[in-house]
Amino acid sequence: MISAGYEALSRPGGGFAMVAIDARESMRGLFRDAGRPSEDDDLREFKRMTARELGGLASAVLCDPLYGAGAISTMRTDHPATGLIVAVDAFEEPRYGPLKEARLDEAAIDAAVAGGGISALKLYLFWRPGERPAARIDDARRFVERCRELGVLSLLEGVVTAKPGDPGFNDALVRAAEDFGAVSPDVYKTQLPTFGRGDDETIERESGRVSDAVGVPWVVLSNGVESARFPSAVAAACRGGASGLLAGRGVWRAALSAPDPAIELATGGRARLSELIEVVDAHARPWSTVIAAK
């Protein structure tokens, strides 16, 4: 059952090339910054559009139930062979963001699974340097246990609260991986070491430390990384043991500034995702290799 879940989310070679469209108020902020209308229906339509244009190319797509119900429906009807991940986190964030806090929304778990066709559930949690993470670890543990009871994979996103250039960020990334890895999620998601600003050798080395600390297949996110730098930084992370990516704005953000977002997603968006798929296929550590080593 677990193997089937991994296979549903991954490429044939065992790496992950997944697209995230689960952002909420932070996505609304990107709409505003791009000069686009940013009402709830605008978010819903963009998520549906992104699922339609990229869902057949990605190895999996992550949606939220708040504004992404249409995207979830599109994935089920148009791209049933692509892995579907549903977010079960409750966010505390002002209009237009940024995100202030996240916690497990236990009621959302049953609702998500009841809809059928779900390969995994996702929980986003902060890891703050200097803070005792006991409550967050408890949320993470209950999330993982509940996913196992329901027979779906657990994808735990651990985000270190830091800005590019903050000293000690890479060490904090490793400590967060140790803390969250202790609950054994099926897949772990976190930031790129150095936010992709270091050279490839540094990113590869620091990614190796994350790999050793977390002990499960892990993927990188794109937030905070310059778009032009993202593919080569992902390759370096994969050489350090990462199993791929789960990227949002690094794939679809450019569409917000295009005259016709649907056309940009179908052309530029697919081109960006295709480039990342090539990176994953060439460099990602297969999930099966990580599991066999546990």
C-alpha positions in Angstrom: 0.0 0.0 0.0 2.8 2.4 0.9 4.7 1.6 -2.3 1.6 2.3 -4.3 1.3 5.7 -2.7 4.9 6.6 -3.5 4.4 5.4 -7.1 1.4 7.6 -7.5 3.4 10.7 -6.5 6.6 10.0 -8.3 8.2 9.8 -11.8 9.0 6.3 -13.2 12.5 6.6 -11.9 11.4 7.3 -8.4 11.9 11.0 -8.1 9.3 13.6 -7.4 8.4 16.5 -9.7 5.3 17.9 -8.0 3.5 21.2 -8.3 2.0 23.1 -5.4 -1.1 25.3 -5.7 -2.2 25.2 -2.1 -1.1 28.8 -1.2 -3.9 31.0 0.1 -3.4 34.6 1.3 0.2 34.6 0.1 -1.1 33.7 -3.4 -3.6 36.6 -3.1 -0.6 38.8 -2.3 1.2 37.7 -5.5 -2.0 38.5 -7.5 -2.0 42.0 -6.0 1.7 42.6 -6.6 1.2 41.5 -10.3 -1.7 44.0 -10.6 -4.3 41.3 -11.1 -7.8 41.0 -9.4 -7.4 39.0 -6.2 -10.9 38.1 -5.1 -11.6 34.5 -3.9 -13.0 33.5 -7.4 -9.8 34.8 -9.0 -7.7 32.4 -6.9 -10.1 29.6 -7.5 -10.0 30.0 -11.3 -6.2 30.3 -11.4 -5.8 27.1 -9.3 -8.2 25.3 -11.7 -6.3 26.7 -14.7 -3.0 25.6 -13.3 -4.3 22.1 -12.5 -5.7 21.8 -16.0 -2.5 23.0 -17.8 0.2 21.3 -15.6 -1.6 18.4 -13.9 -0.9 16.0 -16.7 2.8 16.8 -16.7 3.6 16.9 -13.0 4.1 13.7 -11.1 1.6 15.0 -8.5 -0.3 18.2 -7.6 -0.9 19.7 -4.2 -4.2 21.5 -3.7 -6.0 23.1 -0.8 -9.7 22.6 0.0 -10.4 26.3 0.7 -9.8 27.8 -2.8 -8.7 24.7 -4.6 -11.9 22.5 -4.7 -12.2 23.2 -8.4 -8.6 22.3 -8.9 -9.1 19.0 -7.0 -12.1 18.2 -9.2 -10.1 19.0 -12.3 -7.3 16.7 -11.2 -9.9 13.9 -10.6 -11.6 14.3 -13.9 -8.8 15.4 -16.3 -5.7 13.9 -14.8 -6.6 10.8 -12.7 -3.2 9.2 -13.3 -1.4 12.1 -11.6 -0.9 11.9 -7.9 -3.3 14.1 -5.9 -2.3 15.7 -2.6 -4.6 17.7 -0.3 -3.5 20.1 2.3 -5.0 19.6 5.8 -3.4 22.6 7.5 -5.2 25.6 9.0 -3.4 28.9 8.3 -3.4 32.0 10.4 -2.6 34.8 8.0 -3.9 38.3 7.2 -5.3 39.2 3.9 -2.5 39.1 1.3 -0.3 37.3 3.8 2.3 36.6 5.0 1.6 33.3 6.8 1.9 33.8 10.6 1.0 30.3 11.9 -0.1 26.9 10.8 -1.6 23.9 12.6 -3.2 20.6 11.9 -6.8 20.8 10.8 -8.0 17.3 11.9 -11.5 17.8 10.6 -10.1 18.3 7.1 -8.4 15.0 7.1 -11.6 12.9 6.9 -13.2 15.3 4.5 -10.3 15.1 2.1 -10.1 11.3 2.1 -13.8 10.9 1.8 -13.6 12.5 -1.6 -11.6 9.7 -3.0 -8.6 9.6 -5.3 -6.2 11.0 -2.7 -2.6 9.8 -2.8 -1.3 11.9 0.2 -2.2 14.5 2.7 0.1 17.5 3.5 0.7 19.4 6.7 2.7 22.6 6.9 4.4 23.5 10.2 6.9 26.2 11.1 10.2 25.4 12.9 11.5 28.5 14.7 15.1 28.7 15.9 15.2 29.1 19.7 11.6 27.8 20.2 10.8 24.5 21.8 9.0 22.6 19.0 7.1 20.1 21.2 3.6 21.2 20.2 4.5 21.2 16.5 6.1 17.8 16.8 2.9 16.5 18.5 0.9 17.9 15.6 3.2 16.2 13.1 3.1 12.9 15.0 -0.8 12.9 15.1 -0.8 13.8 11.4 1.5 10.9 10.4 -0.4 8.4 12.5 -3.8 9.5 11.1 -2.5 9.2 7.5 -1.3 5.7 8.3 -4.7 4.7 9.7 -6.4 6.0 6.5 -3.9 4.4 4.1 -2.6 7.6 2.5 0.9 9.0 2.5 1.9 11.7 4.9 3.8 14.7 3.4 5.1 16.9 6.1 6.4 20.4 5.2 8.8 21.8 7.8 9.6 25.4 7.2 12.4 27.2 9.1 11.6 30.8 9.9 14.5 32.6 8.4 15.4 35.1 5.7 18.0 34.6 2.9 21.4 35.3 4.4 20.4 34.7 8.0 23.4 33.1 9.8 22.8 29.6 11.0 20.1 28.9 8.5 21.6 25.7 7.2 22.2 24.4 10.7 18.6 25.2 11.6 17.4 23.4 8.5 19.2 20.3 9.7 17.8 20.5 13.3 14.3 20.9 11.9 14.9 17.8 9.7 16.0 15.9 12.8 12.9 17.0 14.8 10.4 16.3 12.1 12.1 13.3 10.8 11.7 11.6 14.2 8.0 11.2 13.5 8.8 9.4 10.2 6.6 11.1 7.6 6.5 9.4 4.3 7.8 12.5 2.5 9.4 15.6 4.0 9.4 19.0 2.3 11.6 21.9 3.2 13.6 24.8 1.9 16.8 24.6 -0.2 19.9 25.0 1.8 21.2 28.6 1.5 17.9 29.4 -0.3 19.8 28.5 -3.4 22.2 31.4 -3.0 25.2 29.3 -2.3 27.3 27.6 -4.9 26.3 24.1 -6.0 29.0 22.4 -3.9 27.7 24.0 -0.8 24.1 23.2 -1.6 25.0 19.6 -2.3 27.0 19.3 1.0 24.3 20.9 3.1 21.6 18.8 1.4 23.6 15.7 2.4 23.3 16.8 6.0 19.5 17.2 5.7 19.3 13.7 4.1 21.2 12.2 7.0 19.1 14.1 9.5 15.6 13.4 8.2 16.0 9.7 7.2 13.0 9.7 4.8 12.5 10.8 1.1 12.6 14.6 1.1 11.9 17.3 -1.5 12.6 21.0 -1.9 10.3 24.0 -2.3 10.9 27.0 -4.5 9.8 29.9 -2.3 12.7 32.3 -1.7 14.8 31.0 -4.6 15.5 33.1 -7.7 13.7 31.5 -10.6 16.8 31.3 -12.9 18.8 29.6 -10.1 16.2 27.0 -9.1 16.9 24.2 -11.6 20.6 24.0 -10.9 20.1 24.4 -7.2 17.6 21.5 -7.3 20.1 19.4 -9.1 22.7 20.1 -6.4 20.2 19.2 -3.7 19.3 16.0 -5.4 23.0 15.1 -5.7 23.0 15.6 -1.9 20.2 13.1 -1.5 17.0 15.0 -2.1 14.3 13.0 -4.0 13.0 15.9 -6.1 10.8 18.9 -5.6 7.3 20.2 -4.7 7.4 23.7 -6.2 4.7 26.3 -6.5 5.6 29.9 -7.5 8.8 28.7 -9.1 6.6 27.0 -11.7 3.5 29.2 -12.1 4.3 32.7 -10.8 5.3 34.1 -14.2 1.7 33.4 -15.4 0.4 36.1 -13.0 2.2 38.8 -15.1 1.1 37.5 -18.5 -1.7 38.9 -20.5 -3.3 35.5 -20.7 -2.2 33.3 -17.8 -3.6 30.1 -19.3 -1.4 30.5 -22.4 1.6 31.2 -20.3 1.0 28.2 -18.1 0.5 26.0 -21.2 3.8 27.3 -22.8 6.2 28.8 -20.3 4.8 27.0 -17.3 5.1 23.6 -19.0 8.6 24.5 -20.2 9.8 25.3 -16.7 8.2 22.2 -15.3 9.7 20.1 -18.1 13.2 21.5 -17.3 12.7 20.5 -13.7 11.5 17.1 -14.6 14.7 16.5 -16.5 16.7 17.6 -13.4 14.7 15.2 -11.2 15.1 12.3 -13.6 18.8 12.8 -13.9 19.7 13.6 -10.3 17.0 12.8 -7.7 17.6 10.0 -5.2 14.7 7.5 -5.8 12.3 7.1 -2.9 12.8 3.4 -3.0 16.5 3.8 -2.4 15.8 5.9 0.7 13.2 3.5 2.0 15.5 0.5 1.5 18.3 2.2 3.5 16.1 2.8 6.6 
